[in-house]
């Protein structure tokens, strides 16, 4: 019995309370140029003090950065979630986007939301380019990019707590496809 309790205590000690993304979910649709909501459960261990959130597309095995949403967020601070930012204009408007959360440079400990839809400003969408992952998993996906041609700019995001609003500024990196004449 004592060895069983020891084993349980070792397992419990190994379990970490990392940031856990909770929104958006698979049925969420956000229109470009409108507020996009991101939520997560905070890191109770206090390790996620330098959190980056990135908008991603691509397959599960070949994720592609669309845009960096926020850098330097404190993932242990419950007043930072939910976080709202303005969704960019993207190509395509589809159910292929997800967020990646990282703690500093620890890419191995990344966390992700489920895929959600970014629609056109008027709400139009197209089906994902692929109906399943390359390994056969039934998860639609596609490649995406911002449709804005600027290389980088500053985005403003905000979160609300205690009936007050706070604003955070994050540097946003926009990726765009190069035209053949630019390569």
N, C-alpha and C positions, 0 to 999 in steps of 0.2 A: 504494500500500500504506500509506503514511504517513497519508493522509487517511482511509482505512478504520479504522486503529487510533485515530486522533483521534476519529472518529465513535463508535466503540465506547466510548472512555473518557468521552465526553460523556454517552452514554446511561447508562453505569454510574454516573456522578456524579449523574445525575438520579434514579436509583432510590433510594427511601427504604426503610428498614427499620422501618416503622410496626408498631404492635401488630397481630397477626393472630389473631382469634378462632379457636379450634380445637374447642371443645366448649361447649355440647351440640351434638350432631349430629341429623340428621333422624330417627333411630330411637330417640332418647332419650326416656324417659317419667319424669317426676318427680311424685310424689304431693304434693298440697298438705299443708302442715304438716310436711313432711319435708325433709331436706337436698337442696339443688339445687347441682350442681357447675358451675362456669364455669372454662374454661381458655383461655389465649391464649399465643402466642409473644411474648416481650417485644420492646420497641423497642430495637434495638441502637444506634440513633443517639443515644439519650438525650433525645429530644424529648417523649415521653409521660409527663411527671412529674406531671400533674394529671388523671388519668383518671377518668371517670364511666361507670358501667355502668347501663343502664336496661332494664327489662323492657318489651317493646313488643308490640303486636298491630296489626292493620289490614293494608291492602294495601301493596305495595311503594311505591306513589305517595302513599299517605295513611297514614303510620305514626302510631300513637297510643300515647302513654305510658300504661302500666298502673301502673308503680311504679318509683321510683328505687331501685336496689339498693345502690350504693356511690358515694361522692364522694371525690375526693382521693387515689385510689390511685396509686402510682408504677408506671406501666406499663413502666418500664425495669428494675425489680427482679424478678429471677426467683424470689425467695422469696415473692412475693405471689400467684403462680399455682401451683396451682389455688386458686380462691376458692370457698368454700361458704357458702351462706346458706339460710334457711328459705323454701321456696316458699310464696307466699300462697294463700289460698283465692281462686279466680277464677271468673268467669262468662264464657263457658262453660268447662268442662273439655274441652279440645280441643287439636288439633295446629295451633295458630295463633300460638304465642308465639315470640319471638326476643329476643336481647339486642342493644342498640346500645351501642357503645363510642365515647366522644368524648374528645378531649384538650382540657381547658379549655373555652373557648367556640368551638372550631373545629368547628362542625357540618358544614362542607363536607368535612372529613377523617374523618367517621364511618366505623366498621367495624361489621359485623353478623355474628351467627351465623346458621346456617340455622334454620328453624322446628323447634320441638320441642313435645312434649306436656306440659301440666300436667294431671294426672288428679286426681280426687277423692281424699280420704284413703284410700278403699277401692279405688282403682284404676279407677273408672268414667270413661269418656270419651264424648263425642259427636262426630260428624263435623264438620269445619269448615263454616261457614255457606256459603262459596263454594268451588267446585271449581277455579276458575282466577282469575288476576288480571284486573283490568278491561281490560288490553291483550291478553288472550288467553293469556298465559303459563300453563303448566300448573303453577301453584303455588297450592295451596289456602290460604285465608285466612279471617279473620273478625275482628270487633271483640270486644274483651275488656276486662274491668275486674276489679278486686278485688271480691269479694263482701262484704268487710268494710265497714261504713259509717263507720268512723273516717276522718278527713281526713288525719291524719299520725301517725306514731309513729317509734320508733327500732328499727332492725333490727340484729342482730348477725351478722356474717359472720366466717369464719375461713379460714385457710390453714395447711397443714402443711408443714414442711420440716425436714430433718435430725432426724427422729424427735421433733421438738418441735412444739407447737401454739402458734400466735399468734392473737390475736383482734383484729379491727378493728371499730369501730362506725361505722356510716354512717347518716345521716339518710335516712329513707325517706318519699317523698311518695306518698300513696295518692290515686288518682283514683277518683271514683265518679260514676255517672250521677245527675243531679238528677231528682227526681220532679216531675211537672207542678206540684204544689202548692208546690215550692220555687223555681220560676222566676219 
